[in-house]
Amino acid sequence: MAASHTSSSSTHHQILQTKYDVFLSFRGEDTRNNFTDHLHVALIRNGFVAFKDDETLDRGNEISSELSKAIEESNVSIVILSKNYASSPWCLDELAKIVECGNKRNDRKVFAVFYGVDPTDVRKQKGEDFERVFAKYEEKFKENHEKVLKWRAALTRVASLAGWHLQDRFFPSIFFFSINWSSKKS
């Protein structure tokens, strides 16, 4: 179902190939075996080609070229912001890449799911989980402060977008989300 999109201006004509309808960004330890798996299945059942990072991708200091390419080749990103999302530099690099791609393409959509976290805490990096982890990052990345600023800006940007604030009632929400979004897709 993923498609090609054409964008043109007076000086050039560019075809953007997309491989995935949806890219899912999430913190595995928080949501892989519950919300994210259910959302992934619901998207596939509704005809979407969805990329969900599995545990076989090589983990390193930065996101892999495979993951970066999957982000670039997706029409939509759904960022599932959870309690430990910001404690993963990998997730934050992924998020920064999603925001970067969104800034390059106006037709690329990004949706936020606030899973057990307050959107205001995410947007301002406040609250117990976010303040603590960013205090550690400020110390750890003293020599690369731009990286921390990029992560903060990405969290602020995504948390300012329209999204869903979910606590423990994710099963009905998945159904509503999938059906509502698929009707908009046609």
C-alpha positions, 0 to 999 in steps of 0.5 A: 500500500506504500506509494510514490509521492510527487512533488514539483516546483518550477525548477525541479520535479522529484519523486519520493519513493516510500516503502512503508506507510507507517514507522513505529518509534517506541521504547521496547521495554515499555511497550514492545510486548503490549501496546506497540505489538497490538498497534502494529497488528491493527495497522497491518490488518487495516492494510498498512505497511508498517515498520516495527524495529525488532530486536535483531537490529544492531544496537550502537551509539547511533541509529543504524543506517537500516533504521534511518532509511526506514524512517526516510521511506515512511509516509507516517511516523507514530511515536509512542512516548512512554516512561522510559522513552527518553532514557534511550539515546537510541530512541532520541536519535530516532526521534530526531531523525523523524523530526528532521524528515518531517521538516524536509517533507510537508506531506510526511505526518508524525503522530504522538501517542503519550502512553502513561506519560503526561504530554506537558512533561514530555514537551517541557522535559519535566517530571521525574522521568524526564528531568532525571534523564536529561540531567544525566545527558547534560553531564554525559554529553558536555562535549556534545551539548548540541546532541542534547539540544537536538533531542530536547527540540525533537521531544518538544516538537513531537509533544506539541503535535496532535496525539493520543494520551493513553493510560491503561485503556489501550485496547479500545484506543487501538481499535478506534485509532486504526479504524479512524485513521484507515477511513482517512487514508482512503 
